[in-house]
């Protein structure tokens, strides 16, 4: 897997802006990638040493119209 395939984009939210003050950054990554692949991709793309990687998997909200859910 290519490094640019693993790291999709950087997240720009209010919470990630607060994390930047603590030298922590948030990225949207490929769900199949593990922590070692993510750390190697960040090092290759940005040329920095990665101290640690935290991963969170969030599912989107379930949406519906009336009584029936949208798949």
Phi and psi restraints in degrees (value plus and minus 20) as a CYANA .aco file:
   2 UNK   PHI     -94.6   -54.6
   2 UNK   PSI     130.9   170.9
   3 UNK   PHI     -82.2   -42.2
   3 UNK   PSI     -55.7   -15.7
   4 UNK   PHI     -96.0   -56.0
   4 UNK   PSI     -36.9     3.1
   5 UNK   PHI     -99.5   -59.5
   5 UNK   PSI     -51.4   -11.4
   6 UNK   PHI     -94.1   -54.1
   6 UNK   PSI     -70.6   -30.6
   7 UNK   PHI    -110.7   -70.7
   7 UNK   PSI      88.2   128.2
   8 UNK   PHI    -101.8   -61.8
   8 UNK   PSI     -73.3   -33.3
   9 UNK   PHI    -183.7  -143.7
   9 UNK   PSI     147.6   187.6
  10 UNK   PHI    -110.9   -70.9
  10 UNK   PSI     120.3   160.3
  11 UNK   PHI    -103.6   -63.6
  11 UNK   PSI     112.2   152.2
  12 UNK   PHI    -138.2   -98.2
  12 UNK   PSI      74.6   114.6
  13 UNK   PHI    -155.2  -115.2
  13 UNK   PSI     154.2   194.2
  14 UNK   PHI     -84.3   -44.3
  14 UNK   PSI     -60.5   -20.5
  15 UNK   PHI     -86.4   -46.4
  15 UNK   PSI     -60.8   -20.8
  16 UNK   PHI     -89.5   -49.5
  16 UNK   PSI     -48.4    -8.4
  17 UNK   PHI     -86.9   -46.9
  17 UNK   PSI     -56.9   -16.9
  18 UNK   PHI     -90.2   -50.2
  18 UNK   PSI     -53.1   -13.1
  19 UNK   PHI     -89.5   -49.5
  19 UNK   PSI     -49.3    -9.3
  20 UNK   PHI     -82.7   -42.7
  20 UNK   PSI     -49.3    -9.3
  21 UNK   PHI     -85.2   -45.2
  21 UNK   PSI     -47.3    -7.3
  22 UNK   PHI    -117.5   -77.5
  22 UNK   PSI      -3.8    36.2
  23 UNK   PHI      38.1    78.1
  23 UNK   PSI      18.8    58.8
  24 UNK   PHI    -139.9   -99.9
  24 UNK   PSI     119.4   159.4
  25 UNK   PHI    -148.0  -108.0
  25 UNK   PSI     128.6   168.6
  26 UNK   PHI    -135.1   -95.1
  26 UNK   PSI     112.6   152.6
  27 UNK   PHI    -148.8  -108.8
  27 UNK   PSI     130.8   170.8
  28 UNK   PHI    -112.4   -72.4
  28 UNK   PSI     103.2   143.2
  29 UNK   PHI    -143.7  -103.7
  29 UNK   PSI     148.3   188.3
  30 UNK   PHI     -86.7   -46.7
  30 UNK   PSI     110.8   150.8
  31 UNK   PHI     -84.8   -44.8
  31 UNK   PSI     -38.9     1.1
  32 UNK   PHI    -104.2   -64.2
  32 UNK   PSI     -31.4     8.6
  33 UNK   PHI     -99.4   -59.4
  33 UNK   PSI     124.5   164.5
  34 UNK   PHI    -120.2   -80.2
  34 UNK   PSI     159.6   199.6
  35 UNK   PHI     -83.0   -43.0
  35 UNK   PSI     -57.9   -17.9
  36 UNK   PHI     -87.0   -47.0
  36 UNK   PSI     -60.5   -20.5
  37 UNK   PHI     -87.0   -47.0
  37 UNK   PSI     -58.8   -18.8
  38 UNK   PHI     -85.8   -45.8
  38 UNK   PSI     -64.6   -24.6
  39 UNK   PHI     -82.9   -42.9
  39 UNK   PSI     -61.0   -21.0
  40 UNK   PHI     -86.5   -46.5
  40 UNK   PSI     -58.0   -18.0
  41 UNK   PHI     -87.9   -47.9
  41 UNK   PSI     -61.3   -21.3
  42 UNK   PHI     -83.9   -43.9
  42 UNK   PSI     -62.4   -22.4
  43 UNK   PHI     -83.7   -43.7
  43 UNK   PSI     -61.0   -21.0
  44 UNK   PHI     -89.7   -49.7
  44 UNK   PSI     -62.7   -22.7
  45 UNK   PHI     -95.5   -55.5
  45 UNK   PSI     -69.2   -29.2
  46 UNK   PHI    -120.1   -80.1
  46 UNK   PSI     -32.7     7.3
  47 UNK   PHI      48.6    88.6
  47 UNK   PSI      16.1    56.1
  48 UNK   PHI    -141.1  -101.1
  48 UNK   PSI     140.0   180.0
  49 UNK   PHI    -109.4   -69.4
  49 UNK   PSI     106.9   146.9
  50 UNK   PHI    -110.5   -70.5
  50 UNK   PSI     103.6   143.6
  51 UNK   PHI     -99.2   -59.2
  51 UNK   PSI     -67.2   -27.2
  52 UNK   PHI    -177.5  -137.5
  52 UNK   PSI     140.1   180.1
  53 UNK   PHI    -148.1  -108.1
  53 UNK   PSI     108.4   148.4
  54 UNK   PHI    -134.6   -94.6
  54 UNK   PSI     114.5   154.5
  55 UNK   PHI    -139.2   -99.2
  55 UNK   PSI     117.2   157.2
  56 UNK   PHI    -152.4  -112.4
  56 UNK   PSI     113.6   153.6
  57 UNK   PHI    -129.4   -89.4
  57 UNK   PSI      92.5   132.5
  58 UNK   PHI    -134.7   -94.7
  58 UNK   PSI     109.5   149.5
  59 UNK   PHI    -107.3   -67.3
  59 UNK   PSI     130.9   170.9
  60 UNK   PHI     -91.8   -51.8
  60 UNK   PSI     147.4   187.4
  61 UNK   PHI     -89.1   -49.1
  61 UNK   PSI     127.2   167.2
  62 UNK   PHI     -98.6   -58.6
  62 UNK   PSI     110.7   150.7
  63 UNK   PHI    -131.3   -91.3
  63 UNK   PSI     132.1   172.1
  64 UNK   PHI    -169.7  -129.7
  64 UNK   PSI     140.2   180.2
  65 UNK   PHI    -143.5  -103.5
  65 UNK   PSI      90.0   130.0
  66 UNK   PHI      48.2    88.2
  66 UNK   PSI    -142.4  -102.4
  67 UNK   PHI    -114.5   -74.5
  67 UNK   PSI     -39.9     0.1
  68 UNK   PHI    -113.7   -73.7
  68 UNK   PSI     113.9   153.9
  69 UNK   PHI     -97.6   -57.6
  69 UNK   PSI     132.8   172.8
  70 UNK   PHI    -116.9   -76.9
  70 UNK   PSI     108.2   148.2
